[in-house]
Amino acid sequence: MNRHTTVKKSLILFVAALMCVAVFLSACDGNAFKPNFTAPTGGNVYSNGGIAVQYGEWIYYINGYASSASAENTYVDTNDAPRVGSVVRIKAADIADILAINEKDDLSSTEKSKAIAKAVSEKTDIVVPKIYYSNNTTTASINGIYIFNDRLYILTPNDKLTAGGASQTSQSVLMSFKLDGSDPQRHFTFTDNSAQVWLYTKGDKVVATYILNSKLYTLELANDEKSVSNEITGDDETVSDVKFDEAANCLFFLDGDGSICKLALGDSDKTVIVDNSAKDDEEESTVSYTISSVNGGFVYYTKADSLNSDLDGVVLYYIDTNGDTYSEEIALNTASLTTYAWKNGKTVIVKPTETGFYGLYIVENKEGDLTCLLLPGFNEASIEVWKIVGDELYYSADGVMYVKNLKDFDAEELGDAYAVSTISTTYNWALPDRLVVDGHVYVFSFSSGAVTVAEFNVEKKTDENSSTFTKTVVDED
């Protein structure tokens, strides 16, 4: 009798447990994320990667900086509480209208802030409720969201638990979604969220090149975490001194032998540019290389020799890797100058005068002959070179970032005003993102966790209007 009663009670408890699970699953399903708009198709993509990407008439952007990988990250409806770090979208034309609220003289500053927050809330859509997160602070320029083949790609903390119930948010998952946030696909899990991941297309396929724990890999994306990772480095080999060539879409790095190597994004085999493997009569090479800078397939570097320290870093060398053969040439007979690689052995330097003015110069040859790129008299403040991409020089002076063409220039002109100089300032993993929309120059950036949009006035060379564009829930007055 007692045994029968015990079995009966067990069955009742089991059925009750099943009902609880069913209710729980039903509740979860009812709260699952559902798109509230139709995914756009056929749009042109501009400014891929970074905080914001333009797709046709829409701007997709990260809704603020998620400071913790352990933040709530489930794929559920978050309209009642939009997450910082999720992905939202706004019509490009609506940005100017929202920023114009700042110009209303009949509103107080508090009223303007409330009106802007309300407008952002109404004009934006949540695309992906999951958060973007990366701990890659080494190469911030490659971080951010990407759109390829009408799909949105993000890195997000791994929200799956181990078999023992432990968190795995220190890992990072590469996911993609349709542009309405539907059809979530997990492509690959990186064992650490500090992975440096370059996303790229090769033909009609999306591929990735990534560095993790100083090992180099390529990855051809597939759904259901069936992406195949191919290790470029050997079992006991690591890479170092990695430089990303933005103009040529390739990486230069030193392999385990200290050889200078090149890898085109999406390729599965490296190319050795300068071989530094040990000769037959030595255990290891006495020579070491340091990659100075890269641009457009040109790699600039210095040498050191443990047997002759007098030669260490004396000469700046370069190689053009765009052809089938590689020939070492001398760019400068002295490597003591701070130079920035252009091409064909030419470099760019910043040079001050005795009176405290700064100018820009192209170093034409190994003898150090100079061509003036910008006369010193135009700048009292120090000039800082940010980068050279192809034939375009990006530099800052007096708080403004300029772009100057290295092939066609006037030494008496600063160049085209690009943004305020903070465009080159990293906020944790993120760099500010610049988009040009219908004649407006907008800069998306993070500030105290919020996402800010500023309109840069090219003629006045300043940000004349800015507001917080983080989507939040706005209380109705």
Secondary structure, DSSP 8 states (H G I E B T S, - for coil): -HHHHHHHHHHHHHHHHHHHHHHHHHHHHHTB---SS----S--EES-SBSEEEETTEEEEE-S----TTS---SB--TTS--TT-EEEEEHHHHHHHHGGGG-TTS-HHHHHHHHHHHHHHHEEEEE-S-------SSGGG-B-EEETTEEEEEEEE----TT---EEEEEEEEEEETTS-S-EEEEEESSTT-EEEEEEETTEEEEEEEETTEEEEEE--TTTT-EEEE-S-TT---EEEEEETTTTEEEEE-TT--EEEEETT-SS-EEEE-----TT-SS-SEEEEEEEEETTEEEEEEEETT-GGGTT-SEEEEE-SSSS---EEEES---S--EE-STT-EEEEEE-TTS-EEEEEE-STT--EEEEE-GGG-SS-EEEEEEETTEEEEEETTEEEEEESSS--TT---EEEEEGGGG--BTTB--EEEEETTEEEEEEEETTEEEEEEEETTTTEEEEEEE---------
